[in-house]
């Protein structure tokens, strides 16, 4: 899989930008605030329909405009697909694939797959469980795009069940059993998918952590808030566990007015050696662990999907010492399209051959 070209209209700070990518690894270099990160963000949005920096799509639209457009030309298995995504501040955004409108936006997922490291990824290691859940869900959706709908279905049911509990005043409301099922069914699918995704992610991330210079072992483990079934790949078994958990916590839920059981409460335990990474990792270890998790995602996608995703690296090298910088360069996946952003070309590891794109506020100029 290769991103051949990218066009942005009114996206972030770019009023208009057109790029054709060379076949080699690409280093986008330039001063801060020249739009390098926004280019990577647009590619990531094309792959996931979400931003790694913003929770609301509206902030992606250039100030003073009502809509932005991302056009990505993707080469895969001898064909070229043109993906067009509109992002609007109000109303429904249009989506096209191959020039034809797409009814459901999520149907374009899988057109381009990507893995992304950015400084914000350190939050996966250091911050609350929600960051780790989102990270695993991103992998899950890229492995199996149908999970985009499963996650949305679960989130809708959870919001409605929570609203019912808040309004109940501590007394079991009529219809709560139906909402138990509405949560448990997609929740079981999501738990089964996460368990499977982490099963492939954990060894790949551990190998990457060793490769980039981690001194101790990195471990990743799914930690659900219900009893893990004996068949962790069975969505039905997970749904049953959620139903049983909801029944067991009903009194607590009525008292607190919120749902206490389900995949929205789960975590992914990250250990470096024998210690929790969230509380005990140094800044350098957390950075390396986040890099390793992203490389693990890349490896998992390549193995499961059968094609190399695009690897996006935003300011990945600046905090690494020269030795670890080169080790990371050597650990980057062979044969993958790599697009890296850096403020200085000297940050890019010499173990890779880079084509440099000099970024300014007016565009990107390729070195020849």
QUIMOFEN-V749859 format. One record per residue. N is the residue number from 1. RES is the residue in three letters. PSI is psi in whole degrees, -180 to 180 (999 if undefined). OMEGA is omega as a letter, one per 30 degrees, with the letter a starting at -180 (999 if undefined). Layout:
n:N res:RES psi:PSI omega:OMEGA
n:N res:RES psi:PSI omega:OMEGA
This chain:
n:1 res:UNK psi:136 omega:a
n:2 res:UNK psi:133 omega:l
n:3 res:UNK psi:114 omega:a
n:4 res:UNK psi:-37 omega:a
n:5 res:UNK psi:155 omega:l
n:6 res:UNK psi:135 omega:l
n:7 res:UNK psi:132 omega:l
n:8 res:UNK psi:136 omega:l
n:9 res:UNK psi:118 omega:l
n:10 res:UNK psi:36 omega:l
n:11 res:UNK psi:121 omega:a
n:12 res:UNK psi:-125 omega:a
n:13 res:UNK psi:-4 omega:a
n:14 res:UNK psi:114 omega:l
n:15 res:UNK psi:-39 omega:l
n:16 res:UNK psi:133 omega:l
n:17 res:UNK psi:134 omega:l
n:18 res:UNK psi:127 omega:a
n:19 res:UNK psi:137 omega:l
n:20 res:UNK psi:126 omega:a
n:21 res:UNK psi:133 omega:l
n:22 res:UNK psi:164 omega:a
n:23 res:UNK psi:-19 omega:a
n:24 res:UNK psi:176 omega:l
n:25 res:UNK psi:140 omega:a
n:26 res:UNK psi:132 omega:l
n:27 res:UNK psi:112 omega:l
n:28 res:UNK psi:112 omega:a
n:29 res:UNK psi:147 omega:l
n:30 res:UNK psi:172 omega:a
n:31 res:UNK psi:166 omega:l
n:32 res:UNK psi:152 omega:l
n:33 res:UNK psi:27 omega:l
n:34 res:UNK psi:7 omega:l
n:35 res:UNK psi:11 omega:a
n:36 res:UNK psi:-49 omega:a
n:37 res:UNK psi:-35 omega:l
n:38 res:UNK psi:-33 omega:l
n:39 res:UNK psi:-47 omega:l
n:40 res:UNK psi:-38 omega:l
n:41 res:UNK psi:-40 omega:l
n:42 res:UNK psi:-39 omega:l
n:43 res:UNK psi:-44 omega:l
n:44 res:UNK psi:-40 omega:l
n:45 res:UNK psi:-38 omega:l
n:46 res:UNK psi:-31 omega:a
n:47 res:UNK psi:-31 omega:a
n:48 res:UNK psi:-11 omega:a
n:49 res:UNK psi:28 omega:l
n:50 res:UNK psi:161 omega:l
n:51 res:UNK psi:148 omega:l
n:52 res:UNK psi:-5 omega:a
n:53 res:UNK psi:-14 omega:a
n:54 res:UNK psi:141 omega:l
n:55 res:UNK psi:-21 omega:a
n:56 res:UNK psi:132 omega:a
n:57 res:UNK psi:-29 omega:a
n:58 res:UNK psi:-29 omega:a
n:59 res:UNK psi:-11 omega:l
n:60 res:UNK psi:-15 omega:a
n:61 res:UNK psi:132 omega:a
n:62 res:UNK psi:137 omega:a
n:63 res:UNK psi:131 omega:l
n:64 res:UNK psi:-6 omega:a
n:65 res:UNK psi:163 omega:a
n:66 res:UNK psi:-15 omega:a
n:67 res:UNK psi:150 omega:l
n:68 res:UNK psi:158 omega:l
n:69 res:UNK psi:135 omega:l
n:70 res:UNK psi:126 omega:l
n:71 res:UNK psi:124 omega:a
n:72 res:UNK psi:127 omega:l
n:73 res:UNK psi:119 omega:a
n:74 res:UNK psi:127 omega:l
n:75 res:UNK psi:130 omega:a
n:76 res:UNK psi:124 omega:l
n:77 res:UNK psi:45 omega:l
n:78 res:UNK psi:2 omega:l
n:79 res:UNK psi:163 omega:l
n:80 res:UNK psi:126 omega:l
n:81 res:UNK psi:137 omega:l
n:82 res:UNK psi:116 omega:a
n:83 res:UNK psi:129 omega:l
n:84 res:UNK psi:121 omega:a
n:85 res:UNK psi:123 omega:l
n:86 res:UNK psi:140 omega:l
n:87 res:UNK psi:126 omega:a
n:88 res:UNK psi:156 omega:l
n:89 res:UNK psi:-24 omega:l
n:90 res:UNK psi:151 omega:l
n:91 res:UNK psi:-169 omega:a
n:92 res:UNK psi:132 omega:a
n:93 res:UNK psi:145 omega:l
n:94 res:UNK psi:150 omega:l
n:95 res:UNK psi:136 omega:l
n:96 res:UNK psi:147 omega:l
n:97 res:UNK psi:122 omega:a
n:98 res:UNK psi:27 omega:l
n:99 res:UNK psi:-8 omega:a
n:100 res:UNK psi:140 omega:l
n:101 res:UNK psi:145 omega:l
n:102 res:UNK psi:130 omega:a
n:103 res:UNK psi:-51 omega:l
n:104 res:UNK psi:125 omega:a
n:105 res:UNK psi:-38 omega:a
n:106 res:UNK psi:-12 omega:a
n:107 res:UNK psi:-14 omega:l
n:108 res:UNK psi:-8 omega:l
n:109 res:UNK psi:137 omega:a
n:110 res:UNK psi:-14 omega:l
n:111 res:UNK psi:-43 omega:l
n:112 res:UNK psi:137 omega:l
n:113 res:UNK psi:146 omega:a
n:114 res:UNK psi:158 omega:l
n:115 res:UNK psi:144 omega:a
n:116 res:UNK psi:128 omega:l
n:117 res:UNK psi:133 omega:l
n:118 res:UNK psi:160 omega:l
n:119 res:UNK psi:-30 omega:l
n:120 res:UNK psi:-20 omega:a
n:121 res:UNK psi:-21 omega:l
n:122 res:UNK psi:-26 omega:l
n:123 res:UNK psi:-27 omega:l
n:124 res:UNK psi:-36 omega:a
n:125 res:UNK psi:-41 omega:a
n:126 res:UNK psi:-19 omega:a
n:127 res:UNK psi:-155 omega:a
n:128 res:UNK psi:169 omega:a
n:129 res:UNK psi:-27 omega:l
n:130 res:UNK psi:-36 omega:l
n:131 res:UNK psi:-40 omega:a
n:132 res:UNK psi:-37 omega:l
n:133 res:UNK psi:-46 omega:l
n:134 res:UNK psi:-40 omega:a
n:135 res:UNK psi:-47 omega:l
n:136 res:UNK psi:-37 omega:l
n:137 res:UNK psi:-34 omega:l
n:138 res:UNK psi:-45 omega:l
n:139 res:UNK psi:-45 omega:a
n:140 res:UNK psi:-44 omega:a
n:141 res:UNK psi:-37 omega:l
n:142 res:UNK psi:-32 omega:l
n:143 res:UNK psi:-44 omega:a
n:144 res:UNK psi:94 omega:a
n:145 res:UNK psi:-22 omega:a
n:146 res:UNK psi:-22 omega:a
n:147 res:UNK psi:-17 omega:l
n:148 res:UNK psi:-43 omega:l
n:149 res:UNK psi:-37 omega:l
n:150 res:UNK psi:-45 omega:a
n:151 res:UNK psi:-44 omega:l
n:152 res:UNK psi:-40 omega:l
n:153 res:UNK psi:-44 omega:l
n:154 res:UNK psi:-44 omega:a
n:155 res:UNK psi:-40 omega:l
n:156 res:UNK psi:-47 omega:a
n:157 res:UNK psi:-39 omega:l
n:158 res:UNK psi:-44 omega:l
n:159 res:UNK psi:-44 omega:a
n:160 res:UNK psi:-38 omega:l
n:161 res:UNK psi:-41 omega:l
n:162 res:UNK psi:-39 omega:l
n:163 res:UNK psi:-40 omega:l
n:164 res:UNK psi:-42 omega:l
n:165 res:UNK psi:-39 omega:a
n:166 res:UNK psi:-37 omega:a
n:167 res:UNK psi:-8 omega:a
n:168 res:UNK psi:-21 omega:l
n:169 res:UNK psi:31 omega:l
n:170 res:UNK psi:-1 omega:l
n:171 res:UNK psi:134 omega:a
n:172 res:UNK psi:118 omega:a
n:173 res:UNK psi:156 omega:l
n:174 res:UNK psi:141 omega:l
n:175 res:UNK psi:0 omega:a
n:176 res:UNK psi:-34 omega:l
n:177 res:UNK psi:-38 omega:l
n:178 res:UNK psi:-37 omega:l
n:179 res:UNK psi:-27 omega:l
n:180 res:UNK psi:-47 omega:a
n:181 res:UNK psi:-39 omega:a
n:182 res:UNK psi:-30 omega:l
n:183 res:UNK psi:-42 omega:a
n:184 res:UNK psi:-34 omega:a
n:185 res:UNK psi:-59 omega:l
n:186 res:UNK psi:-28 omega:l
n:187 res:UNK psi:-39 omega:l
n:188 res:UNK psi:-42 omega:l
n:189 res:UNK psi:-43 omega:a
n:190 res:UNK psi:-43 omega:l
n:191 res:UNK psi:-44 omega:l
n:192 res:UNK psi:-41 omega:l
n:193 res:UNK psi:-43 omega:l
n:194 res:UNK psi:-44 omega:a
n:195 res:UNK psi:-42 omega:l
n:196 res:UNK psi:-41 omega:a
n:197 res:UNK psi:-43 omega:a
n:198 res:UNK psi:-29 omega:l
n:199 res:UNK psi:-38 omega:l
n:200 res:UNK psi:-29 omega:a
n:201 res:UNK psi:-42 omega:a
n:202 res:UNK psi:-53 omega:a
n:203 res:UNK psi:-33 omega:l
n:204 res:UNK psi:-41 omega:l
n:205 res:UNK psi:-38 omega:l
n:206 res:UNK psi:-43 omega:l
n:207 res:UNK psi:-40 omega:l
n:208 res:UNK psi:-37 omega:l
n:209 res:UNK psi:-42 omega:l
n:210 res:UNK psi:-40 omega:a
n:211 res:UNK psi:-35 omega:a
n:212 res:UNK psi:3 omega:l
n:213 res:UNK psi:17 omega:l
n:214 res:UNK psi:134 omega:a
n:215 res:UNK psi:-21 omega:l
n:216 res:UNK psi:172 omega:a
n:217 res:UNK psi:143 omega:l
n:218 res:UNK psi:129 omega:l
n:219 res:UNK psi:141 omega:l
n:220 res:UNK psi:134 omega:a
n:221 res:UNK psi:136 omega:l
n:222 res:UNK psi:131 omega:a
n:223 res:UNK psi:88 omega:l
n:224 res:UNK psi:160 omega:l
n:225 res:UNK psi:12 omega:l
n:226 res:UNK psi:166 omega:l
n:227 res:UNK psi:125 omega:a
n:228 res:UNK psi:128 omega:a
n:229 res:UNK psi:161 omega:l
n:230 res:UNK psi:-21 omega:l
n:231 res:UNK psi:84 omega:a
n:232 res:UNK psi:-14 omega:l
n:233 res:UNK psi:0 omega:a
n:234 res:UNK psi:115 omega:l
n:235 res:UNK psi:-38 omega:a
n:236 res:UNK psi:-40 omega:l
n:237 res:UNK psi:-40 omega:l
n:238 res:UNK psi:-41 omega:l
n:239 res:UNK psi:-41 omega:l
n:240 res:UNK psi:-43 omega:l
n:241 res:UNK psi:-38 omega:l
n:242 res:UNK psi:-44 omega:l
n:243 res:UNK psi:-46 omega:a
n:244 res:UNK psi:-39 omega:l
n:245 res:UNK psi:-39 omega:l
n:246 res:UNK psi:-42 omega:l
n:247 res:UNK psi:-41 omega:a
n:248 res:UNK psi:-30 omega:a
n:249 res:UNK psi:12 omega:a
n:250 res:UNK psi:-46 omega:a
n:251 res:UNK psi:-44 omega:l
n:252 res:UNK psi:-40 omega:a
n:253 res:UNK psi:-42 omega:l
n:254 res:UNK psi:-38 omega:l
n:255 res:UNK psi:-36 omega:a
n:256 res:UNK psi:-15 omega:l
n:257 res:UNK psi:32 omega:l
n:258 res:UNK psi:159 omega:a
n:259 res:UNK psi:124 omega:a
n:260 res:UNK psi:-2 omega:a
n:261 res:UNK psi:135 omega:l
n:262 res:UNK psi:173 omega:a
n:263 res:UNK psi:-16 omega:l
n:264 res:UNK psi:-7 omega:l
n:265 res:UNK psi:-3 omega:a
n:266 res:UNK psi:169 omega:l
n:267 res:UNK psi:167 omega:l
n:268 res:UNK psi:113 omega:a
n:269 res:UNK psi:125 omega:l
n:270 res:UNK psi:123 omega:l
n:271 res:UNK psi:138 omega:l
n:272 res:UNK psi:111 omega:a
n:273 res:UNK psi:-127 omega:l
n:274 res:UNK psi:10 omega:a
n:275 res:UNK psi:146 omega:l
n:276 res:UNK psi:128 omega:a
n:277 res:UNK psi:-33 omega:a
n:278 res:UNK psi:-38 omega:a
n:279 res:UNK psi:-21 omega:a
n:280 res:UNK psi:-11 omega:a
n:281 res:UNK psi:138 omega:l
n:282 res:UNK psi:171 omega:l
n:283 res:UNK psi:-41 omega:l
n:284 res:UNK psi:-42 omega:l
n:285 res:UNK psi:-40 omega:l
n:286 res:UNK psi:-40 omega:l
n:287 res:UNK psi:-47 omega:l
n:288 res:UNK psi:-38 omega:l
n:289 res:UNK psi:-41 omega:l
n:290 res:UNK psi:-43 omega:l
n:291 res:UNK psi:-44 omega:a
n:292 res:UNK psi:-39 omega:l
n:293 res:UNK psi:-42 omega:l
n:294 res:UNK psi:-44 omega:l
n:295 res:UNK psi:-32 omega:l
n:296 res:UNK psi:-41 omega:l
n:297 res:UNK psi:-46 omega:a
n:298 res:UNK psi:-48 omega:a
n:299 res:UNK psi:-41 omega:l
n:300 res:UNK psi:-44 omega:l
n:301 res:UNK psi:-45 omega:a
n:302 res:UNK psi:-41 omega:a
n:303 res:UNK psi:-46 omega:a
n:304 res:UNK psi:-39 omega:a
n:305 res:UNK psi:-26 omega:l
n:306 res:UNK psi:12 omega:l
n:307 res:UNK psi:150 omega:a
n:308 res:UNK psi:124 omega:l
n:309 res:UNK psi:169 omega:l
n:310 res:UNK psi:131 omega:l
n:311 res:UNK psi:120 omega:a
n:312 res:UNK psi:126 omega:a
n:313 res:UNK psi:112 omega:a
n:314 res:UNK psi:110 omega:l
n:315 res:UNK psi:41 omega:a
n:316 res:UNK psi:-23 omega:a
n:317 res:UNK psi:-13 omega:a
n:318 res:UNK psi:-31 omega:a
n:319 res:UNK psi:3 omega:a
n:320 res:UNK psi:143 omega:l
n:321 res:UNK psi:163 omega:a
n:322 res:UNK psi:-38 omega:a
n:323 res:UNK psi:-49 omega:a
n:324 res:UNK psi:-31 omega:l
n:325 res:UNK psi:-44 omega:l
n:326 res:UNK psi:-36 omega:l
n:327 res:UNK psi:-39 omega:l
n:328 res:UNK psi:-42 omega:l
n:329 res:UNK psi:-41 omega:l
n:330 res:UNK psi:-26 omega:a
n:331 res:UNK psi:-11 omega:a
n:332 res:UNK psi:142 omega:a
n:333 res:UNK psi:129 omega:l
n:334 res:UNK psi:135 omega:l
n:335 res:UNK psi:-8 omega:l
n:336 res:UNK psi:151 omega:l
n:337 res:UNK psi:122 omega:a
n:338 res:UNK psi:128 omega:l
n:339 res:UNK psi:112 omega:a
n:340 res:UNK psi:140 omega:l
n:341 res:UNK psi:136 omega:a
n:342 res:UNK psi:152 omega:l
n:343 res:UNK psi:-23 omega:a
n:344 res:UNK psi:133 omega:a
n:345 res:UNK psi:-21 omega:l
n:346 res:UNK psi:-14 omega:l
n:347 res:UNK psi:-22 omega:a
n:348 res:UNK psi:130 omega:a
n:349 res:UNK psi:138 omega:a
n:350 res:UNK psi:-12 omega:l
n:351 res:UNK psi:-12 omega:l
n:352 res:UNK psi:150 omega:l
n:353 res:UNK psi:120 omega:a
n:354 res:UNK psi:139 omega:l
n:355 res:UNK psi:122 omega:a
n:356 res:UNK psi:134 omega:l
n:357 res:UNK psi:117 omega:a
n:358 res:UNK psi:112 omega:a
n:359 res:UNK psi:132 omega:l
n:360 res:UNK psi:177 omega:a
n:361 res:UNK psi:-12 omega:a
n:362 res:UNK psi:-10 omega:l
n:363 res:UNK psi:-168 omega:l
n:364 res:UNK psi:128 omega:l
n:365 res:UNK psi:121 omega:a
n:366 res:UNK psi:138 omega:l
n:367 res:UNK psi:143 omega:l
n:368 res:UNK psi:999 omega:999
